[in-house]
Amino acid sequence: MSEYLFEQAWERERRRLDALGTMYDPGSFAAIERLGIGPGWRCLEVGAGSGTIARWMKTKVGATGTVVATDLDPRFLEPLGAEDVDVRRHDIVQDPLEESAYDLVHARAVLQHIPQRDVALARMIRALRPGGWIVIEDITSPSPLCHPELPVWAKVLGAVDAGLRRNGADPDLGLRLHAMLSAAGLRDVDCSGRVAILHSGTPSIEFVLLSIEHIGDRMVAAGAVTADELDQALLALRNPGFTTAAATMIAAWGRAAS
Ligand SMILES: C[S@@+](CC[C@H](N)C(=O)[O-])C[C@H]1O[C@@H](n2cnc3c(N)ncnc32)[C@H](O)[C@@H]1O
C-alpha cells in the first residue's frame, strides 16, 4: 500500500474532506464541464475521498453513463453504491485497472500525496479511451502572508510542508502538472488555477485548521514546530478577522490521441 499522511481513521477526517470539497468543488466542476461531460460518459474518480465529485459526475452522466470511485480507504464512499456509483477499494499505484476504458479520469489532491506519482499517472492515462480526457488537480504551497500579522504562521506552514515531503508528498506538484501531461504525449494540454481566500469561521479555514490538527502531533514530534507555536497559530486562525490565502489549486487537463 502507498503511504498516506492524512489517514481516514482520524475521527474528524470526514469533516476535513467535506471542507475541502466546499472550498474546491465549484472550480473542479467548472473545469470538468468545460470538457463536455454528459450523458453516457464513462468516468473514473481516483482517490475520491468523501465522494462529492463522483456523486456530481453521476448526475451528469445519467443512467447510460458510469462512474467508478476509488480510494485506498473507501469508507466515506460506501453510501454512493446506492446511487449507482461503482465504489472500489483501490491503490492507483498497483491494483488492477481497466485500460482504454474511460472518457474521463479525474483526481484532485491525490497525486501530490503519492511518492510513485509517475506510475500512478501513467496508469490513469492508459485507462483513457482514445480521445478521453484526464483532469489532474493539485496544489502549490500557500503564501505565509496573512492579516493580522502572525509571525509563527510561516513556521507552521514550513512544518506542514516538511511533514508532507518527509512522507514522499510533493506540495508543489500543481506547478509540474502541465509539463507532466505534455511529456506523456497527451493532446490539447492546458491548465488553470484558483486561490481560495481564507477567513476565520468559513469552511476553507476549517480545512486548514483540521489539516494542521490532523498532523500536529507528528510535526511537534519531528521538532519542526513547538506545541506552543502550533497553539498560537490555531488560536489566531479562529480569531474573527483573520485572513490569508490558501494554496493555489491548479487543474491541468489533456486528452488521449483519438
Ligand atoms: C486530500 S484527499 C482528496 C480527496 C478528494 N480527491 C477530494 O479532492 O475531495 C486524498 C485522497 O487520496 C486517497 N489516496 C491516497 N493515496 C492513494 C492511492 N495510492 N490510491 C488511491 N487513493 C489514494 C486518500 O485516501 C484520500 O481519500
Ligand as a Chemical Component Dictionary entry (heavy atoms), coordinates in Angstrom:
data_LIG
# 
_chem_comp.id                   LIG 
_chem_comp.type                 NON-POLYMER 
_chem_comp.pdbx_formal_charge   0 
_chem_comp.three_letter_code    LIG 
# 
loop_
_chem_comp_atom.comp_id 
_chem_comp_atom.atom_id 
_chem_comp_atom.alt_atom_id 
_chem_comp_atom.type_symbol 
_chem_comp_atom.charge 
_chem_comp_atom.model_Cartn_x 
_chem_comp_atom.model_Cartn_y 
_chem_comp_atom.model_Cartn_z 
_chem_comp_atom.pdbx_ordinal 
LIG C1  C1  C 0  -6.552  15.025 0.181  1  
LIG S1  S1  S 1  -7.628  13.684 -0.099 2  
LIG C2  C2  C 0  -8.554  14.279 -1.509 3  
LIG C3  C3  C 0  -9.909  13.602 -1.647 4  
LIG C4  C4  C 0  -10.698 14.002 -2.892 5  
LIG N1  N1  N 0  -9.956  13.694 -4.106 6  
LIG C5  C5  C 0  -11.036 15.473 -2.864 7  
LIG O1  O1  O 0  -10.341 16.266 -3.512 8  
LIG O2  O2  O -1 -12.012 15.843 -2.183 9  
LIG C6  C6  C 0  -6.595  12.444 -0.855 10 
LIG C7  C7  C 0  -7.327  11.119 -1.098 11 
LIG O3  O3  O 0  -6.496  10.265 -1.887 12 
LIG C8  C8  C 0  -6.576  8.954  -1.367 13 
LIG N2  N2  N 0  -5.346  8.250  -1.766 14 
LIG C9  C9  C 0  -4.087  8.471  -1.321 15 
LIG N3  N3  N 0  -3.222  7.622  -1.920 16 
LIG C10 C10 C 0  -3.962  6.860  -2.779 17 
LIG C11 C11 C 0  -3.645  5.797  -3.673 18 
LIG N4  N4  N 0  -2.397  5.343  -3.784 19 
LIG N5  N5  N 0  -4.657  5.244  -4.397 20 
LIG C12 C12 C 0  -5.931  5.690  -4.261 21 
LIG N6  N6  N 0  -6.290  6.683  -3.402 22 
LIG C13 C13 C 0  -5.315  7.263  -2.681 23 
LIG C14 C14 C 0  -6.716  9.160  0.137  24 
LIG O4  O4  O 0  -7.220  8.019  0.797  25 
LIG C15 C15 C 0  -7.663  10.360 0.180  26 
LIG O5  O5  O 0  -9.021  9.980  0.163  27 
# 
loop_
_chem_comp_bond.comp_id 
_chem_comp_bond.atom_id_1 
_chem_comp_bond.atom_id_2 
_chem_comp_bond.value_order 
_chem_comp_bond.pdbx_ordinal 
LIG C1  S1  SING 1  
LIG S1  C2  SING 2  
LIG S1  C6  SING 3  
LIG C2  C3  SING 4  
LIG C3  C4  SING 5  
LIG C4  N1  SING 6  
LIG C4  C5  SING 7  
LIG C5  O1  DOUB 8  
LIG C5  O2  SING 9  
LIG C6  C7  SING 10 
LIG C7  O3  SING 11 
LIG C7  C15 SING 12 
LIG O3  C8  SING 13 
LIG C8  N2  SING 14 
LIG C8  C14 SING 15 
LIG N2  C9  SING 16 
LIG N2  C13 SING 17 
LIG C9  N3  DOUB 18 
LIG N3  C10 SING 19 
LIG C10 C11 SING 20 
LIG C10 C13 DOUB 21 
LIG C11 N4  SING 22 
LIG C11 N5  DOUB 23 
LIG N5  C12 SING 24 
LIG C12 N6  DOUB 25 
LIG N6  C13 SING 26 
LIG C14 O4  SING 27 
LIG C14 C15 SING 28 
LIG C15 O5  SING 29 
# 
